[in-house]
Amino acid sequence: MAKKDVGAVSELRTMTPDQLTDEMVKLKKEQFNLRFQKATGQLEKTARVRIVRRTIAKINTVLGEKSRAKA
């Protein structure tokens, strides 16, 4: 796999909230582009949609854990 995937929860937990937010923004942009490709019939790697969606969910979970740990 040429592109480095962030997805292991242990890897996400080592990141700072700012890094997680940056990663989230990047994945949201990719998700938008994938949806656009799907709508125009140009999407080749259909599994990537699922991977991106689940990685976003993992980041949201870790951000929630970090915010609860501070409180």
N, C-alpha and C positions, 0 to 999 in steps of 0.2 A: 504494500500500500504506500503510495507516494506521499500522500498527505498525512500529517501527524494528527491523529485523533485524540482529543481530550475527552475522556469519558470515564476513566476509572475513578470511582468515588474517592479512593484513597489519594489519588493525584489531585483531585479537586479540593480536598480538605486541606492540602498543604498550601493552597493559593490564598492570597489576601482577598478581602471583599472587593477591593478595587480591581484586582486582576480578574476575579470572577465576573464582575460587571462588564469589563471589557470583552471577555470571552462571550458573554451573553449577547452583547451588541453584535459581535461578529457572527454568531450563530443565527441571530434573528435576521440579519441581512442575507445570510446564505439560505435560510428558510424561505425568505421572500423570493429570492432568485430561483429556488427549486420549484416553488409554486408557479412562478411565471413560466418556467420551462415546461412544466407539466401541462399548463393551459395551452401552450402553443405547440405541444406535441414534440418537444425537443429533449425531453428528459430521458437520459439513457440509464442512469443508475437510480432506479426507483427505490432501492433500499436505503439510500442516503437520506431520504425524507424522514424515515422512521428513526434513523440514528440521530439526526440533528434534533428531532423533536424530543427524543428521550434524553439526550445530553442537556438540552435546555431544562428539562424537568429535574435532572440531577443537580444542576447548578442552582436552581431555585430551592431545592431541598437543603443543600449545603449552606446557602445564604441564610435560610431560615434557622438552621442549627446555630450558625455563628451569631445571628442577632439574638437568639434566645440565650446563648451562653454568656453574652455581655450583660444581659438584664438580671 
